[in-house]
Amino acid sequence: MTVPDDIQIRCLDRIGDREIDGLSDVLIDCVEGGASVSFMLPMSRAKAEAFWRGAAASVARGERFVLSAEDASGAIVGTVQVILHQPENQPHRGDLAKMLVHRRARRRGVGALLLAAAERSALDAGKTLLVLDTASADAERLYARQGWQRCGEIPDYALLPDGTPCATTYFYKALRG
Ligand SMILES: CC(C)(COP(=O)(O)OP(=O)(O)OC[C@H]1O[C@@H](n2cnc3c(N)ncnc32)[C@H](O)[C@@H]1OP(=O)(O)O)[C@@H](O)C(=O)NCCC(=O)NCCS
């Protein structure tokens, strides 16, 4: 498998209008493609932009990292988040969330690049344990390939964008320097 050399991963320290536009394109495409990532159809631009504006404010407060994957033209084709802000008895833990790759950029290793970069960023921020849940079989294989431990499945946890109930599967990974 080749690593895409035209993809640049960035940890966004400021999320402005350009980034909100590109991140919204990716989120809308994933929801319209059937991904269970908090949103139902119809997936409007207003819902996507409101989500990313909230995420931008959270980044500014230092509560999370948002990483982007950009192609050679500078277009955002993927993203992932690390939620740093946790209860005071879990300072070493982070949540991995909103791993999204635009359908046009999938199956080229962008998800794998984003995941590796998110793990490095979390470790650099002092996190030694990451947790996530996913309703996607494609994502399950990605996490398992990168050493994440599958914990188990909760049936009927959420809805797919079209309203069909779906299970979620929990994973964790202990990070090492
Ligand atoms: C899950 C998701 C992020 C994966 O992103 P991706 O960029 O396609 O991931 P990768 O390219 O690293 O890996 C995907 C597949 O492509 C394969 N692949 C990677 N590079 C390749 C290459 N150069 N040539 C051929 N195949 C390749 C991988 O082996 C993997 O194969 P598999 O499906 O048989 O396991 C993406 O499918 C997605 O956004 N899904 C919708 C949103 C979602 O549900 N997210 C999960 C939320 S937790």
Ligand as a Chemical Component Dictionary entry (heavy atoms), coordinates in Angstrom:
data_LIG
# 
_chem_comp.id                   LIG 
_chem_comp.type                 NON-POLYMER 
_chem_comp.pdbx_formal_charge   0 
_chem_comp.three_letter_code    LIG 
# 
loop_
_chem_comp_atom.comp_id 
_chem_comp_atom.atom_id 
_chem_comp_atom.alt_atom_id 
_chem_comp_atom.type_symbol 
_chem_comp_atom.charge 
_chem_comp_atom.model_Cartn_x 
_chem_comp_atom.model_Cartn_y 
_chem_comp_atom.model_Cartn_z 
_chem_comp_atom.pdbx_ordinal 
LIG C1  C1  C 0 -13.707 5.240  7.616  1  
LIG C2  C2  C 0 -13.039 6.242  6.671  2  
LIG C3  C3  C 0 -12.618 7.469  7.476  3  
LIG C4  C4  C 0 -11.791 5.592  6.035  4  
LIG O1  O1  O 0 -11.108 6.585  5.256  5  
LIG P1  P1  P 0 -10.126 6.199  4.037  6  
LIG O2  O2  O 0 -9.351  7.418  3.702  7  
LIG O3  O3  O 0 -10.872 5.520  2.952  8  
LIG O4  O4  O 0 -9.167  5.131  4.785  9  
LIG P2  P2  P 0 -7.889  4.389  4.158  10 
LIG O5  O5  O 0 -7.706  4.790  2.739  11 
LIG O6  O6  O 0 -6.753  4.590  5.084  12 
LIG O7  O7  O 0 -8.336  2.863  4.239  13 
LIG C5  C5  C 0 -9.512  2.419  3.573  14 
LIG C6  C6  C 0 -9.237  1.199  2.698  15 
LIG O8  O8  O 0 -8.452  1.570  1.562  16 
LIG C7  C7  C 0 -7.320  0.718  1.472  17 
LIG N1  N1  N 0 -6.218  1.501  0.878  18 
LIG C8  C8  C 0 -5.489  2.470  1.463  19 
LIG N2  N2  N 0 -4.572  2.967  0.580  20 
LIG C9  C9  C 0 -4.742  2.286  -0.567 21 
LIG C10 C10 C 0 -4.116  2.357  -1.833 22 
LIG N3  N3  N 0 -3.117  3.203  -2.072 23 
LIG N4  N4  N 0 -4.567  1.528  -2.793 24 
LIG C11 C11 C 0 -5.562  0.656  -2.560 25 
LIG N5  N5  N 0 -6.211  0.551  -1.367 26 
LIG C12 C12 C 0 -5.815  1.379  -0.388 27 
LIG C13 C13 C 0 -7.072  0.291  2.916  28 
LIG O9  O9  O 0 -6.330  -0.893 2.999  29 
LIG C14 C14 C 0 -8.487  0.093  3.401  30 
LIG O10 O10 O 0 -8.957  -1.154 2.928  31 
LIG P3  P3  P 0 -10.183 -1.955 3.647  32 
LIG O11 O11 O 0 -11.433 -1.136 3.448  33 
LIG O12 O12 O 0 -10.249 -3.224 2.900  34 
LIG O13 O13 O 0 -9.868  -2.101 5.091  35 
LIG C15 C15 C 0 -14.006 6.637  5.517  36 
LIG O14 O14 O 0 -14.535 5.466  4.935  37 
LIG C16 C16 C 0 -15.161 7.524  5.943  38 
LIG O15 O15 O 0 -15.027 8.748  6.033  39 
LIG N6  N6  N 0 -16.346 6.935  6.226  40 
LIG C17 C17 C 0 -17.543 7.718  6.502  41 
LIG C18 C18 C 0 -17.455 8.430  7.826  42 
LIG C19 C19 C 0 -17.392 7.458  8.969  43 
LIG O16 O16 O 0 -18.222 6.577  9.144  44 
LIG N7  N7  N 0 -16.365 7.656  9.803  45 
LIG C20 C20 C 0 -16.126 6.840  10.968 46 
LIG C21 C21 C 0 -16.568 7.600  12.159 47 
LIG S1  S1  S 0 -15.874 6.842  13.616 48 
# 
loop_
_chem_comp_bond.comp_id 
_chem_comp_bond.atom_id_1 
_chem_comp_bond.atom_id_2 
_chem_comp_bond.value_order 
_chem_comp_bond.pdbx_ordinal 
LIG C1  C2  SING 1  
LIG C2  C3  SING 2  
LIG C2  C4  SING 3  
LIG C2  C15 SING 4  
LIG C4  O1  SING 5  
LIG O1  P1  SING 6  
LIG P1  O2  DOUB 7  
LIG P1  O3  SING 8  
LIG P1  O4  SING 9  
LIG O4  P2  SING 10 
LIG P2  O5  DOUB 11 
LIG P2  O6  SING 12 
LIG P2  O7  SING 13 
LIG O7  C5  SING 14 
LIG C5  C6  SING 15 
LIG C6  O8  SING 16 
LIG C6  C14 SING 17 
LIG O8  C7  SING 18 
LIG C7  N1  SING 19 
LIG C7  C13 SING 20 
LIG N1  C8  SING 21 
LIG N1  C12 SING 22 
LIG C8  N2  DOUB 23 
LIG N2  C9  SING 24 
LIG C9  C10 SING 25 
LIG C9  C12 DOUB 26 
LIG C10 N3  SING 27 
LIG C10 N4  DOUB 28 
LIG N4  C11 SING 29 
LIG C11 N5  DOUB 30 
LIG N5  C12 SING 31 
LIG C13 O9  SING 32 
LIG C13 C14 SING 33 
LIG C14 O10 SING 34 
LIG O10 P3  SING 35 
LIG P3  O11 DOUB 36 
LIG P3  O12 SING 37 
LIG P3  O13 SING 38 
LIG C15 O14 SING 39 
LIG C15 C16 SING 40 
LIG C16 O15 DOUB 41 
LIG C16 N6  SING 42 
LIG N6  C17 SING 43 
LIG C17 C18 SING 44 
LIG C18 C19 SING 45 
LIG C19 O16 DOUB 46 
LIG C19 N7  SING 47 
LIG N7  C20 SING 48 
LIG C20 C21 SING 49 
LIG C21 S1  SING 50 
# 
